[in-house]
Each structure stands twice: as structure tokens, then as C-alpha cells.
């Protein structure tokens, strides 16, 4: 194989590696996993080394073959947390390591990965039930369970509508928190639910807690990706602030009592 063909092949491998890394970053994988999988894919396809720099907004990746370097950069556009995509990418890397896939196969499989989305009605029901169960576990009665179920289910539906219209996540979380708190508070003013435990109000906004971004932020910082971890921590903190603004605004508008 002459040098020109080798460089062409390296260019293809570089593109596949950075597409792999970008897909993982876009769907919520932690930085160490992104670095490891892109490196493993490159090594499995025949390059000597893979070096990458990961930030919240972009990825820079370099492959090295016989001291010849090729570098590529991609901008990151967040597509939401989706572990199905992350798992599919992991399967492709593992199959490539076992020499079951070549560059053409990897390119086709990466292009054919589709995000797994559950039906909206199912998400509304499951989220409502989970928040309702939390209210029961924390001392609420069945009346609090029903209040939480209805409020959180409505909030999840509103969140899905706003997400489908590509509303800024901070505005989305603020509006959704307002709807959840308003719905639970107003339901508790209905005579049949007037004796409900106040735990129903905080339980109805649990669907908005940015737990996954916070976990990834801590994991990134512990594993040496401090800049990416701080960026994720900042975004999670801003989402939490947006939730608080929505809750406080709702309590001010409707003159609700506190949560304690």
C-alpha cells in the first residue's frame, strides 16, 4: 500500500472516530467513555494512536499512523440524553475489535443508529406514577398520590410539547416547574384533596431534577476532564435555578403555602 492510499484510509478512520465520539457526546456519555471508545475504534481499524480533546461545545481528534497526523474537529449540538444510542455505539466498537466490521461496515452502522423514543403517552403515565410513588414513600396518602400523579403527568406533557418545539431548555424547565407547582397547588384547593400532604408539591417537580448531568459532571471532574465537568455542572446548576424560578413564580402567583 503506497503512502497516498494509506493517508486516504487514515482520513476515513479519522472521520469515523470523530463521528463516534461526537455521537456519544451529543447523547450524554461521560468524557472518559467518549475518549476510550473513540481510541478503541481507531486502534481496531488500524491506526497507531488516537488523541482527543473533549469540551462541552466541540471535539478535536487526531489519529497517528507512522508519525503522520490527521486532525479533525466537530461542533457539538446537544440532542438530549439517550443511552440507547450510547449502547449501540459501544456494540459497534466491540464488533470492530473482534474484526467483525471493517470501515465501510462501521460507517453504515453509525449512519443507521436511530434514537429510541418512547411514546409520549407512556412517558406521561410512567413519570406520573413514579412521582406519585415518591409522594407515597415520603408520607403522603393516596390523595397526595393522585394529586402528584395528575400534576407531574401534566408537567411531563408540557415539557414534551416545549421540547418538540425546540424551546431553550432553561425556559422549558422554568415553565414546566410553574405548571407542575400550579397544578398540584390548585388541586389541593379542591375540597376532596384539601387534606392532602404538602409533599405532593415538591414530588410533582421531581421529573425535572437534572440528576444525570450532575452525575456526569462529577464523574468527568474525578476522571480528569475538569473543563467538561465544570461546563456540565454549570448547565445543571442553571437548570436547577430555572426550576426554582418556576416554583417560586407559581407560589407567588397563586399565593400557595410553603412546602413545610
Long-range contacts (C-beta under 8 A, 24 or more apart in sequence): 6-65, 6-66, 6-68, 7-68, 7-70, 9-46, 9-103, 10-47, 10-63, 10-65, 10-68, 10-70, 11-70, 12-103, 12-107, 13-42, 13-45, 13-46, 13-47, 13-63, 13-103, 14-42, 14-47, 14-61, 14-62, 14-63, 14-70, 14-71, 14-72, 15-72, 16-41, 16-45, 16-103, 16-106, 16-107, 16-110, 17-41, 17-42, 17-45, 17-50, 17-61, 17-63, 18-59, 18-61, 18-72, 18-73, 18-74, 19-74, 19-110, 20-89, 20-92, 20-93, 20-110, 21-52, 21-54, 21-59, 21-61, 21-74, 22-59, 22-74, 22-76, 23-85, 23-89, 23-110, 23-113, 24-85, 24-86, 24-89, 25-54, 25-59, 25-76, 26-76, 26-77, 26-78, 26-79, 27-79, 27-80, 27-81, 27-82, 27-83, 27-85, 27-86, 27-115, 28-80, 28-81, 28-82, 28-83, 28-86, 28-212, 28-213, 28-216, 29-86, 30-216, 30-219, 30-220, 30-223, 30-225, 31-220, 31-223, 31-225, 31-228, 31-229, 32-219, 32-220, 32-223, 32-224, 32-225, 33-86, 34-59, 37-89, 37-90, 37-93, 40-93, 40-97, 41-92, 41-93, 41-96, 41-106, 44-93, 44-96, 44-97, 44-99, 45-96, 45-102, 45-103, 45-106, 54-225, 54-228, 55-227, 55-228, 55-231, 56-227, 56-228, 56-231, 56-232, 56-235, 79-115, 80-115, 80-163, 81-212, 81-213, 82-115, 82-116, 84-115, 84-116, 85-113, 85-115, 85-116, 88-113, 89-113, 120-157, 120-160, 123-156, 123-160, 124-153, 124-156, 124-157, 124-160, 125-153, 127-152, 127-153, 127-156, 127-207, 128-152, 128-153, 128-156, 130-206, 130-207, 131-203, 131-204, 131-206, 131-207, 132-203, 134-203, 134-206, 135-197, 135-199, 135-200, 135-203, 138-199, 138-203, 139-197, 139-199, 140-196, 140-197, 140-199, 140-200, 140-203, 141-196, 141-197, 143-192, 143-193, 143-195, 143-196, 143-197, 144-196, 144-197, 144-199, 144-200, 144-203, 145-200, 146-193, 147-184, 147-187, 147-188, 147-193, 147-196, 147-200, 147-204, 148-184, 148-200, 148-203, 148-204, 150-183, 150-184, 150-187, 151-180, 151-181, 151-183, 151-184, 151-187, 151-200, 151-204, 152-180, 152-203, 152-204, 152-205, 152-206, 152-207, 154-179, 154-180, 154-183, 155-179, 155-180, 155-183, 155-204, 155-205, 155-207, 155-208, 156-207, 159-207, 159-208, 169-239, 169-242, 170-238, 170-239, 170-242, 171-242, 173-208, 173-239, 173-242, 173-243, 173-246, 174-242, 174-243, 174-245, 174-246, 174-249, 175-246, 176-205, 176-207, 176-208, 176-246, 177-205, 177-208, 177-242, 177-243, 177-244, 177-245, 177-246, 177-247, 177-250, 178-246, 178-247, 178-249, 178-250, 179-246, 180-204, 180-205, 180-207, 180-208, 180-246, 181-205, 181-246, 181-247, 181-250, 181-251, 181-256, 182-250, 182-253, 182-254, 185-250, 185-251, 185-254, 185-256, 186-254, 198-257, 198-258, 198-259, 198-260, 199-259, 201-256, 201-259, 202-259, 205-243, 205-247, 208-239, 208-243, 209-240, 209-243, 210-235, 210-236, 210-239, 210-240, 213-239
